[in-house]
């Protein structure tokens, strides 16, 4: 069982738009407030994503967690 990690009030912005609902990686401008490894959740607009991996400012994600719908998202 994977351990879920937490960070209180972590926030950042997307450095590039997510233009497809099937994209499984995204890049943020600053990842320093987030756990250094995967298995934590993020919210972008109305979509919940599970971050399964972290490499610098790139997150590998599972889209549409907890019944939310994968969507496109603007940068910034």
KAPE-V275301 format. One record per backbone hydrogen bond with DSSP energy under -0.5 kcal/mol. CO is the residue of the C=O (numbers start at 1). NH is the residue of the N-H. Records with the same first field share a line. If there is no record, write none. Layout:
# KAPE-V275301
CO = NH + NH
This chain:
# KAPE-V275301
7 = 10
13 = 29
14 = 76
17 = 19
18 = 73
20 = 23
24 = 61
26 = 59
27 = 15 + 16
31 = 34
39 = 5
40 = 51
42 = 49
44 = 47
47 = 44
48 = 65
49 = 42 + 51
50 = 52 + 62
51 = 39 + 40
53 = 60
55 = 57 + 58
57 = 28 + 59
58 = 55
59 = 26
60 = 52 + 53
61 = 63
62 = 50
64 = 67
65 = 68
73 = 18
